[in-house]
Amino acid sequence: MARVVRERFTHPPRVREARPTDGKLSTIGHAEAFRAFCRAADRMGARFLVIGGTYRDALVRAMSTRDIDVVLVDRESLSREVMEEEGFRRVEGSSYSWLFLRGEKPVELQIGAVASTGPGKGPFSTALAHAEEATIEGRKVLVPRIEDFVILKLLAVEAEPRRSYRDLGDVQMVLEAFPELRPKRLSVEGIRARLRDLYGIAAPRLRSHAARFRAVHRVAAKPGEWSWG
């Protein structure tokens, strides 16, 4: 069995509660910035996938996040003119960060990656191929399936281990928020099979991801425990 390094989550488990804020962004300024970006995307004919903390805040558990996180679809850049007309300014030295300046406070929009509907697919393209629609701040947008959100977080842990406590904390929140999905769609076996069959992850990486997810799965199933190793 793959060795799992001791890590600690940033919050205790909590049973899912009724969330009248479903589809709302709880971080100050994010709602206005998100709607402005949707308007800009409509004007440009740009498609995008909502990921990261923005997905978690709107669809899993209301919890503030630093940036608005999106993945562009089949395009590398955004129109500077249109973005500026909607209140954004490109962050100096970056082609993938924009600052929204018209709201209650400055909000950064981060373009995490580019997904493709064509050949040569990476993980975000795979998630895009199985994406579904959700309503965030009154707008219908593309989002990963819940199991693909979990997989993208597991892959992020592999890419940036120093951020593992955040990404695995998000996985834990998903498992706590949707206990009805844990037996099948969010089961260890289900995630392992999806990693293998859709994302092309093979051993020994597959064993490592499955072991890490299994450990989080155990924590989410035992209220009162919030560390594992």
C-alpha positions, 0 to 999 in steps of 0.5 A, spaced: 500 500 500 502 506 498 504 510 504 500 516 506 504 522 509 501 525 515 497 531 514 492 535 517 485 538 515 483 546 516 476 544 519 472 539 523 467 535 520 460 538 519 454 535 517 451 538 511 445 543 513 440 546 509 444 552 505 439 557 502 445 560 499 446 555 494 449 558 488 451 564 492 458 566 493 459 568 500 466 572 499 465 579 499 465 582 492 465 576 489 458 576 487 459 582 483 466 580 480 463 573 478 457 576 474 461 582 471 466 576 468 460 572 466 457 578 462 464 579 459 465 572 457 458 572 453 460 578 449 467 575 447 463 568 446 468 565 451 466 558 454 469 557 461 469 552 467 468 554 474 473 550 479 477 551 485 474 555 491 469 558 487 466 551 486 466 549 493 463 556 496 457 556 491 456 548 491 459 545 496 459 549 503 459 557 503 466 558 505 470 565 503 476 564 498 481 568 495 480 568 488 475 567 483 477 560 479 475 559 472 478 554 466 478 557 459 475 553 454 478 552 447 482 559 448 488 562 451 486 569 452 481 574 453 479 581 450 483 586 454 478 591 451 472 587 453 474 585 460 476 593 462 469 595 460 466 590 465 471 593 470 477 588 470 484 590 469 490 585 467 494 584 473 501 586 471 506 581 469 501 576 468 496 573 462 492 569 467 490 574 472 485 580 472 483 584 478 476 587 478 476 594 481 468 596 481 466 592 487 466 593 494 473 591 494 478 588 489 477 581 487 482 577 483 480 572 477 485 567 476 485 563 469 487 556 472 488 553 465 485 552 458 481 546 457 480 543 450 474 540 446 479 537 441 485 532 442 491 532 447 486 532 453 489 534 460 485 533 466 481 539 465 479 537 458 477 530 461 473 534 466 470 539 461 468 533 457 463 530 463 461 537 465 454 539 467 451 546 468 449 549 475 447 556 477 451 560 480 449 568 482 443 567 477 448 565 471 448 558 468 455 556 468 459 549 466 462 546 472 465 539 473 461 533 476 462 532 483 467 526 482 471 530 477 472 536 482 474 531 487 479 528 482 482 535 480 483 536 487 487 530 488 491 531 482 492 538 485 495 535 491 500 531 487 502 537 483 503 542 489 504 538 495 505 544 500 497 546 498 495 539 500 492 541 507 487 546 503 486 541 497 484 535 501 480 539 506 476 541 500 475 533 498 473 532 506 468 538 505 465 534 499 464 528 502 461 531 508 456 535 504 454 529 500 454 523 504 448 520 500 454 520 494 459 516 498 457 509 497 457 510 489 459 516 485 464 518 491 466 511 493 474 509 493 472 504 488 468 509 484 474 515 484 479 509 483 476 507 477 475 514 474 482 516 475 484 510 471 479 509 466 477 517 464 484 520 466 489 515 464 492 514 471 496 508 472 500 505 478 504 507 482 500 514 481 493 510 482 495 507 488 497 513 491 491 517 489 487 511 492 490 511 498 490 518 499 482 519 498 481 512 502 484 516 508 480 522 507 474 518 506 475 515 513 475 521 516 469 524 513 465 518 515 467 519 523 465 526 526 469 529 531 476 527 527 479 532 523 486 529 522 489 523 519 496 519 517 
